[in-house]
Amino acid sequence: LTEACLTEIEGAGALNGFVHHTPEIARDQARAADARRGADAPALNGIPLGIKDLFCTKGVPSQAASRILSGFRPEYESTVTRKLFESGAVMLGKLNMDEFAMGSSNETSTYGDAVNPWRTDDRKLTPGGSSGGSASAVAADLCLAATGTDTGGSIRQPAAFTGITGIKPTYGRVSRWGIIAFASSLDQAGPMTKDVRDAAILLREMCGHDPLDSTSADLAVPDFEAALTGDIRGKTIGIPREYRMDGMPEEIEALWTRGREMLADAGARIVDISLPHTKYALPAYYVIAPAEASSNLARYDGVRFGHRAKLAQGDGIADMYEKTRAEGFGDEVQRRVMVGTYVLSAGFYDAYYNRARKVRTLIKRDFEQVFAEGVDAILTPATPSAAFGLGEMAHADPVQMYLNDVFTVTVNLAGLPGISVPAGLDGKGLPLGLQLIGRPWEEGDLLNTAYALE
Ligand code: GLN
């Protein structure tokens, strides 16, 4: 398997999915896996994976696709990758992404754009972002599955754009230790896979309590794979009216209807629900995420790791910080740092950051209310459109790009599990995804409902 993947990767350079190749590590791990073959081999024995560049991997470049981390090779392994390797997984290399996971198109990477293997004409399409390299590599069969991270949709949106499955677990289910931080109260890692069963297996191997992450939940890890019975009779699925946006393309509307019908045919009860604060989610997210990012990214100062600018005679330490950060961070990252420091500044803290935190609580309560009324899962489209052309949105107003996250950010703000599953093709033949949102800690149930949609 490992050799087959390495060969595929060699022929797929144009997708720009893998940005750092680790064939020696992969072969060593594969040989060790072969030696362990047998009934008591671990769950992922010999399974070749791609790892998003946001995960720190010991001795292997881990740059969050940013110039500012050039040359950085961590001294330690992230908890997620450590657990995957202990379960027998093989690392093929590091995968492309938006710089520091900020973006929805994989166009902010220092390694250049990742490309979607799907296309309908000469136009190159985005695989989505920020886990664009992960999505592209899984969809193109360069690896059996990949890791992703999701702060506002970065697992689910690229999964939808490339016709694969991606789950963002409940906040706290997966350890964030060793994952380069973007917005710490929103970030969660999760698997990006070819189907729901693979997602269940990989998630089980990734999660669990970790004393190194104070927000990691001390809960037993259920066997998510065993939850896949396909039986959803009697489950209640909510359809939130606020997700029916003005100007929503007809094919997205049709996809949503089809999903509803499939779940009803499988025996679920479909109910209309209301999540009244949905329209404030995107603005609240784009205050909270940059605020936390500006704080997390303060550590990149040219002193401790990564890039340091060349200094001129007479430059002081402030010049060193300024030049290093100006050279090391791309435009989108600089924009977020500026927005974040602005909303956190003494004069504006109450007007923006505190207000956004209050809105976040209201969004969370909307979900708590519908779950208390007996809803088991919520069905929505994963994205407002199919994959768009590379370059098409990058030069427009950044707010246009932010609108891609309209269906996904609520889930992060509320800390809930959400999954995107492929659900058919649009008129041009491009994949579309449906999103299911579940109750906290009920990933097994959520995966099983997604399984019924597959
Ligand atoms: N597109 C969103 C952003 O740019 C989400 C990114 C993510 O989930 N990492 O912030």
Boltz pocket constraint, residues with backbone or C-beta under 6 A from the ligand:
constraints:
  - pocket:
      binder: B
      contacts: [[A, 100], [A, 101], [A, 102], [A, 103], [A, 104], [A, 129], [A, 130], [A, 149], [A, 150], [A, 151], [A, 152], [A, 153], [A, 154], [A, 155], [A, 182], [A, 289], [A, 401], [A, 405]]
      max_distance: 6.0
